[in-house]
Amino acid sequence: MDSAAMKQEGEHNKDTAAMEQEAEHNKKQLKPFRFTPFPFHHLAWNEDSIEQRLAWAKQAVDEGYDINAVYKPSMDPPYPKDTVSTPLMEILDYPMNYNQQTNRMDDIDLVKFLLDNGADPRMRAGNRHSPKHNAIELADIHSYGNGETSQKYYKKAWKLLEAKARELDGEMQRTTDLLLEHQLIRRIQNKKSEQTVFFQGVASCDY
């Protein structure tokens, strides 16, 4: 091995060691978190900073927890929630809004993290629609009154969910999904203009 190659390998080893040292340091700085069978659901309900929750989410992924797990209250004592949902559904249901109008937009980072690590936006749980359909329905709900901030959150979330669904489908949409989304979008588009912030920027040619 020539000197240049040895130097390059040495620098690579240094970088790797530095990254491992930083990861170990971050792990030590991490607050304790109760890793139940459903850590990603609990992260959706947690009110710590996005940095803390993303670090916990990464730890949960590294430890092999199911990022698409359907919540089962019987397996989550002593504080079960009465819900049937995937982690993505819970992020949409609980976007860390303190007064039902002001959403913490940093939760979008958690949506991105889940999608980047295998969360499926097409997956249904119980009789609920998939997360990408939920985003449309929640935008409809938040279109009443002063819901512009919530609309902004669901618009961003929906675009991420839809892009990942198209990627997973290989650009092929199931007919039933298309019909349902078309009906929901038409219903919301017929509302007053101030109630349709969510659909600004959504091209009609997509549907």
C-alpha positions in Angstrom: 0.0 0.0 0.0 1.5 3.4 -1.0 1.8 6.3 1.3 -1.2 8.2 -0.2 -3.5 5.1 0.2 -2.2 4.6 3.8 -2.9 8.3 4.6 -6.4 8.1 3.1 -7.2 4.9 5.1 -5.9 6.5 8.3 -8.1 9.6 7.7 -11.1 7.3 7.1 -10.4 5.4 10.3 -10.1 8.7 12.2 -13.5 9.9 10.8 -15.2 6.6 11.7 -13.7 6.7 15.2 -14.9 10.3 15.6 -18.4 9.4 14.5 -18.6 6.5 16.9 -17.3 8.7 19.7 -20.0 11.3 18.9 -22.7 8.7 18.7 -21.6 7.3 22.1 -21.6 10.8 23.6 -25.0 11.5 22.3 -26.3 8.3 23.7 -25.0 9.2 27.1 -26.7 12.6 26.9 -30.0 11.1 25.9 -32.8 11.4 28.5 -34.3 8.0 29.6 -37.2 6.8 27.5 -39.6 4.0 28.3 -39.2 1.7 25.3 -42.5 -0.2 25.3 -43.5 -2.6 22.5 -44.7 0.5 20.7 -42.0 3.2 21.1 -42.8 5.0 17.8 -46.4 5.6 19.0 -45.2 7.0 22.3 -42.8 9.3 20.5 -45.9 10.7 18.7 -47.5 11.5 22.1 -44.3 12.7 23.7 -43.8 16.5 24.2 -40.0 16.6 24.4 -37.9 18.4 21.8 -37.8 17.1 18.3 -34.0 16.5 18.8 -34.7 14.2 21.7 -37.5 12.4 20.0 -35.5 11.8 16.8 -32.6 10.4 18.8 -35.0 8.1 20.6 -36.6 7.1 17.2 -33.1 6.3 15.9 -32.4 4.2 18.9 -35.7 2.3 18.5 -34.8 1.6 14.8 -31.3 0.4 15.8 -32.8 -1.9 18.4 -35.2 -3.5 15.8 -38.6 -2.1 16.9 -41.3 -2.4 14.2 -41.9 1.0 12.6 -45.2 -0.2 11.2 -46.5 -1.9 14.3 -50.3 -1.6 14.9 -50.9 -0.5 18.5 -52.4 -3.1 20.9 -53.5 -1.6 24.2 -53.3 -5.0 25.9 -49.6 -5.1 25.3 -48.8 -1.6 26.6 -49.5 -1.5 30.4 -49.9 0.5 32.6 -51.0 3.4 30.4 -52.7 2.0 27.3 -54.4 4.3 24.8 -57.7 3.2 23.3 -56.5 3.3 19.7 -55.8 1.1 16.7 -53.2 2.8 14.7 -49.7 2.8 13.1 -47.0 5.3 14.2 -47.6 7.4 11.1 -51.3 7.7 12.0 -50.4 8.8 15.5 -48.1 11.5 14.2 -51.0 12.9 12.2 -53.4 12.7 15.1 -51.0 14.2 17.6 -48.8 16.8 15.8 -47.7 18.4 19.1 -50.2 21.2 19.0 -50.8 22.9 22.4 -54.0 24.7 21.6 -55.5 22.8 18.7 -54.5 25.6 16.4 -50.7 26.0 16.7 -48.9 23.0 15.4 -45.2 22.3 16.1 -44.0 22.1 12.5 -40.9 20.3 13.6 -43.0 17.1 13.8 -42.6 17.0 10.0 -39.0 15.9 10.7 -40.4 12.9 12.6 -42.7 12.1 9.7 -39.7 12.2 7.3 -37.7 10.0 9.7 -40.4 7.3 9.9 -40.8 7.3 6.1 -37.1 7.2 5.5 -36.8 4.2 7.8 -39.6 2.0 6.3 -42.9 3.4 7.5 -45.6 2.6 5.0 -48.1 5.5 4.3 -50.5 3.1 2.5 -50.9 0.8 5.5 -54.3 0.7 7.2 -55.2 -0.4 10.7 -58.6 -1.6 11.8 -61.3 0.3 9.9 -59.2 3.4 9.5 -57.9 4.8 6.2 -54.2 4.9 5.4 -52.1 7.8 6.7 -52.1 9.6 3.4 -55.9 9.5 3.4 -55.9 10.6 7.0 -53.9 13.7 6.1 -56.6 14.7 3.6 -59.4 14.1 6.1 -57.7 16.0 8.9 -57.1 18.9 6.5 -60.8 18.9 5.9 -61.5 19.0 9.7 -59.0 21.8 10.3 -60.3 23.9 7.4 -63.1 25.1 9.7 -62.4 28.3 11.6 -58.8 29.4 12.2 -57.1 26.3 11.0 -54.4 27.8 8.6 -51.5 26.6 10.7 -52.9 23.1 11.0 -53.5 23.2 7.3 -49.9 24.0 6.7 -48.8 20.9 8.7 -51.2 18.5 6.9 -50.2 19.9 3.5 -46.5 19.2 4.1 -47.3 15.8 5.7 -49.6 14.8 2.8 -47.0 15.7 0.2 -44.4 13.5 2.0 -46.8 10.6 2.4 -48.0 10.8 -1.2 -44.5 10.9 -2.6 -43.4 7.8 -0.5 -46.6 5.9 -1.5 -45.9 6.6 -5.2 -42.4 5.4 -4.7 -43.5 2.2 -3.0 -46.2 1.6 -5.7 -43.8 2.2 -8.5 -45.9 5.1 -9.7 -49.0 2.9 -9.9 -52.0 3.9 -7.8 -54.7 1.4 -6.9 -58.0 2.4 -8.5 -59.8 2.3 -5.1 -57.3 4.7 -3.6 -57.6 7.1 -6.5 -61.3 7.2 -6.3 -61.4 7.8 -2.6 -58.8 10.6 -2.8 -60.6 12.2 -5.7 -63.9 12.3 -3.8 -62.2 13.7 -0.7 -60.3 16.4 -2.6 -63.4 17.4 -4.6 -65.4 17.7 -1.4 -62.8 20.0 0.2 -62.2 22.1 -2.9 -65.9 23.0 -2.9 -65.5 24.7 0.4 -64.9 28.5 0.7 -61.5 29.6 -0.5 -60.3 30.4 3.0 -61.0 26.8 3.9 -58.9 25.3 1.2 -55.4 26.4 2.1 -54.3 22.8 2.1 -54.8 22.4 -1.7 -52.8 25.5 -2.8 -50.0 24.2 -4.9 -51.6 20.8 -5.5 -51.7 20.5 -9.3 -55.1 19.4 -10.7 -53.3 17.2 -13.3 -52.2 14.9 -10.4 -55.8 13.8 -10.2 
